[in-house]
Amino acid sequence: MKTILIFMMMIGFAMAREVVELPLPKANKVVIKLMFRNGSICDPAGKEGLTFATANMIARGGTGDLSFSEIQEKLYPMAASISAQVDKEVTIFTFQVPTDFLEEFYPIVRELVLHPAFAEADFRRLKTNQQNYVDQVIRASSDEVYSKKALEDLLFRGTNYQHMIQGTSAGVSAITLEDVKSHYRKFFTQKNLMIGLAGNYPADFLKQLQADLKALPDQQPEIPAPGTARTPNGIEVEIVSKENAFGSAIFTGAPLPITRADDDFAALMVANSYMGEHRKSYGQLYQKIREIRSMNYGDYTYIEWYDRGHRYQLPPSGVPRSSNYWAIWIRPVQIAKQLRQQYPELQDIPIGHAHFALRLALREIDNLIKQGISQEDFEAARTFLRSYIKLYAQGVAEQLGYLMDSRFYGRSNYLQELDQLLANVTRADVNRAIRKYWQTENMFVAIITDKSEAEPLAESLRKNLPSPMSYSNVVKAGLPADVLAEDEEIAVYPLNVASVKIIDSAKTFQ
């Protein structure tokens, strides 16, 4: 089935101006989405970040008649919005406006898409922001996000999936305004465009939109084949060492050969939800690491990229990918320096909690693979998911976004189909999917940690040293005997560590 769906997906994008409509006559707004099949995989070598720069120049620049600031002044009284979202394989522009202002709003949309100004001043402003992100913000703002980007760099190293959508330091620096203009002409064409329209709009509006978009270049872009994740040889660890890191942020994962295009994905969703649904407290990892041991803020598993997971409770649309991996997110745990400062009884500990937390998480995955999910846990997770997925697309924009993502995967309406797949899935299906797609022998691990922690942690991982959990006396006194006994087993749980490298933070994403 997967081969057929991928073929359908390719045919869908080969057809010019495929349309996804969601008329909602009772809605009070109109949403236009333009999905171009030209994500960051289309960035030329040495110009990593060019697609991101081009999309921003369209959405956050001016037109031939209006500057960016003048457009913002016009949008404000309409309560309208314009945004661009770039991912690995797609770039999506989203235009939203109350129905009453559609006639006034649409000419701005048309001019931005068909006649962007590409003004030098806008280019300098946006490029400076992009350069600042890849040089500074990603390293300084959130170690949790940093760890996720570091894992993708490790997983897809040497492929066009490796670099951040914002690019690399050298890549962004090399981008010129002429590069942006050329990239726009090559990759923002009729031949790789899907049109999405939702809400309360006039009967003839779609025809007008389609007719206007015929002004885009009528050429077939040469879209590179998406890179695929490397297969790790044992557990390969990269520790990013930075000044004043707040704990150790861990993101670990391995290639996953299925996506939403595959029916098996629904079965694996049940296992994933049981083990660690994003930002949900009932997950097995959350209970073991946060609730029982108070080690960090949260711990979750994923079977596809979860965009902006540090901000959003629900998975957003607009990031469909054909190259996939599964992952475990262990939010920052304390380092030795912090523990020593807080607790006199922990003055002699060599490392913080990262090695123990990694062992605990992989041990839980191993136990699930060996034992399978119980009937009770299966029923609870499946029931939850069948309700939860109905919350994914609450607004008009997200409803349209999920429908467009469905076409990317060769499906008609993913959320409706998923509900039926979940209704039909059995416990045996879930346990078979767990054994088929999850393993802990060969994984990539990215850890962002403080410079004081990097070398002791690397040595502990390389030598598979015991990593006893370090509690304060007060916390330890309140823990039941079975938890302390389990801690002793976790502390020596063998991990198939094949290599450990330390990288200076300043050298990442160059």
WOHU-V923081 format. One record per backbone hydrogen bond with DSSP energy under -1.0 kcal/mol. CO is the residue of the C=O (numbers start at 1). NH is the residue of the N-H. Records with the same first field share a line. If there is no record, write none. Layout:
BEGIN
CO->NH / NH
END
This chain:
BEGIN
1->5
2->6
3->7
4->8
5->9
6->10
7->11
8->12
9->13
10->14
11->15
18->195
20->197
22->199
24->27
28->99
29->200
30->97
31->198
32->95
33->196
34->93
35->194
36->38 / 91
39->42
40->43
44->47
47->50
49->53
50->54
51->55
52->56
53->57
54->58
55->59
56->60
62->117
66->63
67->71
68->72
69->73
70->74
71->75
72->76
75->79 / 80
76->79
81->96
83->94
85->92
87->40
88->41
90->87
91->36
92->85
93->34
94->83
95->32
96->81
97->30
98->101
99->102
101->105
102->106
105->108 / 109
106->110
107->111
108->112
109->113
110->114
111->115
119->123
120->124
121->125
122->126
123->127
124->128
125->129
126->130
127->131
128->132
129->133
130->134
131->135
132->136 / 137
133->138
136->140
137->141
142->146
143->147
144->148
145->149
146->150
147->151
148->152
149->153
150->154
151->155
152->156
155->230
156->159
159->162
164->167
168->172
169->173
170->174
172->175
176->180
177->181
178->182
179->183
180->184
181->185
182->186
183->187
184->188
190->17 / 193
192->37
193->18
194->35
195->20
196->33
197->22
198->31
199->24
202->205
204->208
205->209
206->210
207->211
208->212
209->213
212->215
213->216
217->190
221->223
235->498 / 499
236->445
237->501
238->447
239->503
240->449
241->505
242->451
245->247
248->333
249->448
250->330
251->446
252->328
253->444
254->326
259->262
262->265
263->266
264->268
265->269
266->270
267->271
268->272
269->273
270->274
271->275
272->276
273->277
274->284
275->285
276->301
277->280
283->287
284->288
285->289
286->290 / 291
287->292
289->295
290->294
298->331
300->329
302->327
306->309
308->311 / 312
324->256
326->254
327->302
328->252
329->300
330->250
333->248
334->353
335->339
336->340
337->341
338->342
339->343
343->346
344->347
346->349
353->357
354->358
355->359
356->360
357->361
358->362
359->363
360->364
361->365
362->366
363->367
364->368
365->369
366->370
367->371
368->372
374->378
375->379
376->380
377->381
378->382
379->383
380->384
381->385
382->386
383->387
384->388
385->389
388->391
395->399
396->400
397->401
398->402
399->403
400->404
401->405
402->406
403->407
404->408
405->409
406->411
407->410
413->417
414->418
415->419
416->420
417->421
418->422
419->423
420->424
421->425
426->430
427->431
428->432
429->433
430->434
431->435
432->436
433->437
434->438
443->236
444->253
445->238
446->251
447->240
448->249
449->242
450->453 / 454
453->457
454->458
455->459
456->460
457->461
458->462
459->463
460->465
472->476
473->477
475->478
476->479
480->484
481->485
482->486
483->487
484->488
485->489
486->490
487->491
490->493
491->467
495->497
496->235
499->237
501->239
503->241
504->507
505->508
509->169
510->170
END
